[in-house]
Structure formats: structure tokens, C-alpha cells
Amino acid sequence: MGINNWPEGERPREKLIQRGAASLSDAELLAIFLRTGVVGKSAVDLARDLLTQFGTLTRLFAASEEEFCTIYGMGQAKYAQLQAVLEMSRRALQEVMCMGDALNSPGAVRDYLRLLLSGREQEVFLVVFLTAQNRVIASEEMFHGTLTQTSVYPREVVKRALHHNAAGVILAHNHPSGVAEPSQSDRLLTDTLKQALALVDVRVLDHFIVAGTGCLSFAERGMM
């Protein structure tokens, strides 16, 4: 039975309007994005197929075009739409960060980093460059690595900080393993970057590790 034949209170779109987006399941939210199903399957059925295939929304969002299109009913057009939605979300969160003191918007910083780094299959090292008032100047993915490690060169981070005339930075990288706990090398790298950037009067305000849906803060752990 098609969604149009469901009781009105159970249809994802009507449910969202009546009760708010937070009341919907992952499959229902995806169904609204998909809009239509295929022969023999409603949009909710297709959404459930996607979640079954990828396991989580995070993995779905990180899927390649090839992986996404292996699901019956999906194709390049839907993949492009999903990537557009994700990019708009990233830009909206970046705008929130840029509007004020980044340290006073920890939720926006975390959400932005999770959306940008969660689900990546390789380690990515990112730097957010800040003014003296902690306003965001730019964020850059500076280094890309393997499943377990990334080579980070402090000299390059210092060069980019000087290029942006930054007064401070927030560091971030992901753990594809899904475990957010910092390693000894993560701690040593943080200390090395703090020392290198201090030579040009740039402060390291925090270092985040994104793993799955988690986002660990060095500053909150008292490791800065």
C-alpha cells in the first residue's frame, strides 16, 4: 500500500508538519528526502533498505556514488540531491560558527566537525583558523592519511596560520575506527603543534577527535 493510502497521522510528511522533524524515525526522514518509492516499495521501504545496507545515517552520508547506486531505486540524481543537502548543512553550520565567538558555540563547532569528518574511511586532519576574538576565518582539510594514521607537518600548519593572519586555531581529526579516545601520538602531536604555533603567537584552543557520532574535546578533558 502506497504512503498516500496510509492514515494521515502516519504519513512522514504530515507527521513532520504536525509533530516536528524530531518525532520522525531515520527511515521516515529519509523517505521525505526520497519523495517516491518504486514498484512494490514505498519511499519508507526504500529508506529502510538504505539503512539496512549502510547501518547508520553517518555511513550512508559517507557512501560513494557507486555504493549508493547499488541500492535498487537509487541513482545519480538521488546521490547528487543527497550531497547537495549535506553540503548545505555544512555551510549552514559554518555560518553559525562564523557569526560569533567559536568557543561560545561549542555545539555548532561539534556539529560542523561531525558532519564534515564522521564516516570518512581515511583519517583527515582539519584546522579551523580564528581571529583574536575567536571568530572563524577559514577551515581547511590540511592532511589526508590512511585508515589508522595521518602525517601532519607542523611547518605547514604554521604557514597557513600566518597566511590567514590567525590568532588561534582549533584542530580536529577523525578516527575511522569509531573509537574517540586519543592515542599517545595524538597527544604528542597536539603538544608539538602548540609549541610550533606559539612561536608565531598563535594559540591552540582545542583539539577535537571525531569518531562515529562522538566528538571528544581535548580542552574538556583537561589535556590542553
Secondary structure by P-SEA (a helix, b strand, c coil): cccccccccccaaaaaaacccccccaaaaaaaaaccccccccaaaaaaaaaaacccaaaaaacccccccccccccaaaaaaaaaaaaaaaaaaaaaaacccccccaaaaaaaaaaccccccbbbbbbbbbccccccccccccccccccbbbbbaaaaaaaaaaacccccccccccccccccccaaaaaaaaaaaaaaaaacccccbbbbbcccbbbbccccccc
